[in-house]
Amino acid sequence: MSMDLNFWKYKENTAHDHPAIYQTACCDGRLMEELETLPIDEILKKISVVFSDWDIQDDGKDFEKEGHGAFQIFTTSQIVRFDCCGMQENDLNALMDILIDFGCPLYDPQITTRFDSWTDR
């Protein structure tokens, strides 16, 4: 099964329009005024550490492990998007946990839901 997982952090006191952020920032790769700048290098380093036993290619943007599936990372300075294929639930959860540590909740476009109840909104 193929799916994408998307993460960003809103600036304080901005409107939260998740579908618009998803389309503009995560799909089109455009920067948006209402989003914070993320420490992308730190995030990528953490992903490489957590998934160090996976085959990593394309300067740390493509990950694959037999029996576990694969994922590719797309980033701008404001978002992180994982395009996942055939991944196990515990590996998907590990990706989510990494971004939660950076204050970025998951947006799942498959069900148009952002799992941000733990944030200050």
Stockholm file with secondary structure:
# STOCKHOLM 1.0

chainA/1-121         MSMDLNFWKYKENTAHDHPAIYQTACCDGRLMEELETLPIDEILKKISVVFSDWDIQDDGKDFEKEGHGAFQIFTTSQIVRFDCCGMQENDLNALMDILIDFGCPLYDPQITTRFDSWTDR
#=GR chainA/1-121 SS CEEEEEEECBCTTCCCCHHHHIIIIIISCCCCTTBCCCCHHHHHHHHHHHTTTSEEETTTTEEEETTTEEEEEEECSSEEEEEEESCCHHHHHHHHHHHHHTTCCEEETTTTEECCTTSCC
#=GC SS_cons         CEEEEEEECBCTTCCCCHHHHIIIIIISCCCCTTBCCCCHHHHHHHHHHHTTTSEEETTTTEEEETTTEEEEEEECSSEEEEEEESCCHHHHHHHHHHHHHTTCCEEETTTTEECCTTSCC
//
